[in-house]
Amino acid sequence: MILSLKPEVSIILPFRNAGETIRECMNSILAQSYPDWELIAIDDHSTDTSAEIIRDYSHEDSRIKCLNTPGVGIVDALNFGVEKANSGIIARMDSDDLMRSTRLEEQLKYLKQKPEVDLVSSEVLQISDMAEGKSIGYGLYVDWTNHLHSHSEISDNRFVDSPVAHPSVVFRKTSFTRYGPYRKGKFPEDYEMWLRWLHRGAKMEKINKVLLEWRDSPNRLSRIAREYSKQAFQSVKAKYFSRWLNQHLKEDLSLSAWGTGKIARKQARLLSHFGIMPNRFYEVDPKKIGGFVGNAPIKSIREIGSPDFEFVVGLTGSRGAREKIVTFLENRGFARGVNYMLLA
């Protein structure tokens, strides 16, 4: 197929030693119902045959390019790919995932119909190479993120976890320029970028349909790299939540936190590094009530005051707790993003 001078969408595919999955990934791209695309595959110093495989595809289809990253790591590869893109629309893809056949068509149509949207994601289907029982947490995350569709849902849940699956996103190159590229650091590069973009005013939405099959495997980068550890997520979350809170916390609202478990205390310590220190902590466990977190007293949730005078930060990450916190607070007139927010 002849490559148009300016394709409608540029697919950015960083890869390293992807020989086992790259053919299936490439075939899913070639099967797209929308043909006006280019694929920019960026080799991040592979030592297997994956680059050779992609170059074989490029000999048969001029829409496919295989380039070597000038740096090291996924961030350099991603930014280099976007720099080389000939389109104003960028679609992310990973070398072990699969596109549904209408993915590009539907996401491009969405952006054309909604010029105010900077980034559109989709629901994803989990495909797992993990041993039975080893991918439960990943499955729970997929189910959670698949329920966030509107911009407000994505924005209000951004501090719980990454609200969109990275390889499912399509965004405008102008937005990438306006809100900033991927950054290197001791944090997950995608989550940091979503938090930064949302903080700067980007609008993100998600199509209510599965358009990507997202693979979980023992070698998935988010399982093995320190940049994707729980500590890394909590740290970048604390940084951007502190910025958000400084902009949104009304002067007459007292700051409280819900939760005093191990995860909650660690998140509270990270928040304190940015000057965010709750005046009190709330608990359901009677054994903890009456104690202290630092100098802040631990009280029963029955003592939570009026939303007119109190802002509550949810720090409890145990399974099922999030829903209970939301129900409890909203039954008392609290509104997410106004007088409460969840960080777990």
C-alpha positions in Angstrom: 0.0 0.0 0.0 1.3 3.5 -0.9 1.8 5.8 2.1 0.0 9.2 1.8 2.3 12.2 2.4 0.3 13.1 5.5 -1.6 10.2 7.0 -4.6 10.8 9.2 -3.1 9.1 12.2 0.4 8.1 13.3 0.6 4.9 15.4 3.5 5.1 17.9 4.9 1.6 18.8 8.0 1.4 21.0 9.4 -2.1 21.4 12.2 -4.0 22.9 12.7 -7.8 22.4 9.1 -8.3 21.3 9.7 -11.2 19.0 7.1 -13.5 20.6 4.2 -11.1 20.2 5.0 -8.6 17.5 3.6 -10.5 14.6 0.2 -10.8 16.2 0.3 -7.1 17.1 1.3 -6.1 13.6 -1.4 -8.2 12.0 -4.0 -6.5 14.2 -2.8 -3.1 12.9 -2.9 -4.3 9.3 -6.5 -5.4 9.8 -7.7 -2.0 10.7 -10.9 -0.9 8.9 -9.4 2.6 8.5 -6.4 2.5 6.1 -5.0 6.0 6.2 -2.3 5.5 8.9 1.4 5.3 9.4 3.1 3.1 11.9 6.3 4.4 13.5 7.9 1.5 15.4 10.8 2.5 17.6 13.4 -0.1 18.5 14.7 0.4 22.0 17.9 -1.6 21.6 16.4 -5.0 21.0 18.7 -8.0 21.0 16.2 -10.5 19.4 14.7 -10.6 15.9 11.7 -8.2 16.6 13.3 -5.3 14.6 14.0 -7.6 11.7 10.4 -8.9 11.8 9.0 -5.3 11.6 11.3 -4.4 8.8 10.1 -7.4 6.9 6.6 -5.9 7.2 7.8 -2.5 6.1 9.2 -4.0 2.9 5.6 -5.1 2.1 3.8 -2.0 3.3 5.2 1.5 2.9 3.0 2.8 5.8 5.3 1.0 8.2 8.6 2.5 9.4 11.1 1.0 11.9 13.4 3.5 13.5 16.1 3.2 16.2 15.6 5.3 19.3 18.4 7.9 19.8 18.1 7.4 23.6 17.5 4.7 26.1 14.2 3.6 27.5 10.5 3.9 26.7 10.3 7.7 27.4 13.0 8.5 24.8 11.4 6.1 22.3 7.9 7.6 22.8 9.0 11.2 22.4 11.1 10.3 19.4 8.2 8.6 17.8 5.8 11.5 18.3 8.5 13.9 16.9 8.8 11.8 13.7 5.0 11.5 13.3 3.6 13.0 10.1 0.1 13.2 11.4 -1.6 15.6 13.8 -3.2 12.6 15.6 -1.2 10.1 17.6 -2.4 6.6 18.5 -0.4 4.6 21.1 0.2 0.9 20.8 2.3 -1.6 22.6 4.0 -4.6 21.0 2.2 -7.3 22.9 -1.3 -5.9 22.6 -4.0 -6.2 19.9 -6.2 -3.6 18.2 -9.8 -4.5 17.5 -10.4 -3.9 13.7 -12.4 -0.7 14.1 -10.2 0.9 16.7 -8.6 3.7 14.6 -11.8 4.4 12.7 -13.9 4.8 15.9 -11.4 6.9 17.8 -10.6 9.2 14.9 -14.3 9.7 14.3 -14.7 10.6 18.0 -12.0 13.2 17.9 -13.5 14.7 14.7 -16.9 15.0 16.3 -15.5 16.4 19.5 -12.8 19.0 18.7 -12.7 20.1 22.4 -11.4 16.6 23.4 -7.6 16.3 23.7 -7.4 12.6 24.2 -9.8 9.7 23.7 -9.3 6.3 25.2 -11.3 3.1 25.0 -12.3 0.2 27.2 -9.9 -2.7 27.1 -10.1 -6.5 27.3 -7.6 -8.2 29.5 -5.7 -11.1 28.0 -3.3 -12.8 30.3 -0.2 -14.9 30.1 0.0 -15.1 33.9 -0.5 -18.3 35.9 -4.0 -18.7 37.3 -4.6 -16.4 40.2 -1.6 -14.2 39.5 -3.6 -11.5 37.5 -6.5 -10.8 39.8 -5.3 -7.3 40.8 -4.8 -6.4 37.1 -8.3 -7.7 36.3 -9.8 -5.6 39.1 -8.0 -2.5 37.7 -9.2 -3.2 34.2 -12.8 -3.5 35.4 -12.4 -0.2 37.4 -10.9 1.8 34.5 -13.5 0.4 32.0 -16.2 2.2 34.0 -14.7 5.6 33.6 -16.0 7.2 30.4 -16.8 10.9 30.8 -14.2 13.6 31.4 -15.6 14.2 34.9 -15.3 10.5 35.8 -11.8 10.4 34.5 -10.8 13.6 36.2 -12.5 12.8 39.6 -10.8 9.4 39.7 -7.3 10.4 38.5 -5.8 10.1 42.0 -7.1 6.6 42.6 -5.1 5.1 39.8 -4.3 5.7 36.2 -7.8 6.4 34.7 -7.0 5.3 31.1 -5.0 2.4 29.7 -1.9 3.8 28.0 -1.9 1.7 24.8 -5.6 2.5 24.2 -5.2 6.3 23.9 -5.4 8.5 20.8 -4.5 12.2 21.3 -3.8 15.3 19.3 -0.3 16.3 18.6 -1.1 19.9 19.4 -2.2 18.8 22.9 1.1 17.0 23.3 2.9 20.3 22.4 0.6 22.3 24.7 0.6 20.1 27.8 4.1 18.6 27.4 5.8 15.4 26.4 6.5 12.2 28.3 9.0 12.8 31.1 11.7 10.7 32.6 11.7 10.1 36.4 11.1 7.7 39.2 7.4 7.4 38.2 5.2 5.8 35.6 5.6 7.9 32.5 2.0 7.6 31.4 0.3 8.3 34.7 2.6 11.3 35.3 1.6 12.6 31.9 -2.2 12.1 32.5 -2.0 13.9 35.8 0.0 16.8 34.3 -2.3 17.1 31.3 -5.4 17.1 33.5 -3.9 19.6 35.9 -3.2 21.9 33.0 -6.7 21.6 31.6 -6.7 18.8 29.1 -10.0 17.1 28.4 -10.0 13.3 28.3 -12.9 10.9 27.4 -13.3 7.2 26.9 -15.4 5.3 24.3 -17.8 2.9 25.9 -16.5 0.0 23.9 -13.6 -2.5 23.9 -11.2 -1.4 21.1 -7.9 -2.9 22.5 -6.9 -6.3 23.9 -4.4 -5.5 26.7 -1.9 -8.3 27.6 -0.7 -9.0 31.1 2.5 -11.0 31.3 5.3 -11.7 33.7 7.6 -9.5 31.7 5.2 -6.5 31.4 7.2 -3.3 32.1 4.7 -2.2 34.8 5.4 -5.5 36.7 9.2 -5.4 36.6 10.4 -1.7 36.5 10.8 0.3 39.7 9.1 3.3 37.9 5.8 1.4 38.2 6.1 0.3 41.8 3.3 1.2 44.3 5.7 3.7 45.9 6.3 5.4 42.5 2.5 5.7 41.9 1.9 7.1 45.4 4.7 9.6 45.1 3.5 11.1 41.8 -0.1 11.0 43.0 0.9 13.0 46.1 2.7 15.6 44.0 -0.2 16.4 41.7 -2.9 16.0 44.4 -1.2 18.6 46.5 -1.2 21.0 43.5 -4.9 20.2 42.9 -5.8 20.7 46.6 -4.0 24.0 46.8 -6.2 25.3 44.0 -9.5 23.8 45.1 -9.5 23.6 48.9 -11.6 26.5 50.3 -10.0 28.4 53.1 -13.0 27.7 55.5 -12.7 23.9 55.0 -10.8 21.8 57.5 -8.8 18.9 56.0 -9.4 15.4 57.2 -8.3 11.9 56.0 -10.2 8.6 56.0 -8.0 5.6 56.8 -5.0 4.8 59.0 -3.8 1.5 57.6 -0.3 0.9 56.1 -1.1 2.3 52.7 -3.0 5.2 54.1 -0.1 6.2 56.5 2.5 5.9 53.7 0.3 8.2 51.4 -0.1 10.6 54.3 3.6 10.8 54.8 4.1 11.5 51.1 1.5 14.2 51.2 3.2 15.8 54.2 6.3 16.3 51.9 4.2 18.7 49.9 2.7 20.5 53.0 -0.5 18.6 53.0 -1.3 17.5 56.6 -4.8 16.4 57.7 -6.1 17.8 61.0 -7.6 14.5 61.9 -8.0 10.9 60.6 -11.2 8.9 60.6 -11.4 5.1 61.1 -14.0 2.3 61.3 -11.8 0.1 63.4 -12.6 0.7 67.1 -9.1 -0.5 68.1 -7.5 2.4 66.2 -9.9 5.1 67.3 -8.4 7.3 70.0 -4.9 7.0 68.7 -2.8 9.4 66.6 -1.2 9.7 63.2 1.6 12.0 64.1 -0.1 14.8 66.0 -3.5 14.2 64.3 -6.1 12.4 66.3 -7.9 9.3 65.0 -11.7 9.6 65.3 -14.7 7.5 64.4 -16.3 8.1 61.0 -19.5 8.9 63.0 -17.8 12.2 63.9 -17.4 13.4 60.3 -18.8 16.8 60.2 -20.7 18.9 57.6 -19.4 19.2 54.0 -19.7 22.9 54.6 -16.8 22.8 57.0 -14.7 19.7 56.1 -12.8 18.3 53.2 -12.2 14.5 53.4 -9.3 12.7 51.6 -9.9 9.0 51.2 -6.7 7.1 51.8 -8.0 3.5 52.4 -7.2 1.2 49.5 -8.6 -2.1 50.8 -10.9 -4.0 48.5 -14.5 -2.7 48.8 -13.6 0.2 51.0 -13.7 2.8 48.2 -17.3 2.2 47.5 -18.3 2.3 51.2 -16.5 5.6 51.6 -18.2 7.1 48.6 -21.7 5.9 49.8 -21.1 7.1 53.3 -19.9 10.6 52.3 -22.4 11.3 49.6 -25.2 10.2 51.8 -24.1 13.1 54.1 -24.0 15.6 51.3 -20.3 15.4 50.3 -19.5 15.8 46.6 -16.5 14.4 44.9 -14.1 17.1 43.8 -15.9 19.7 46.0 -15.5 18.4 49.6 -13.9 15.0 49.2 -11.5 13.2 46.9 -10.1 9.6 46.8 -6.4 8.7 46.6 -6.8 4.9 46.9 
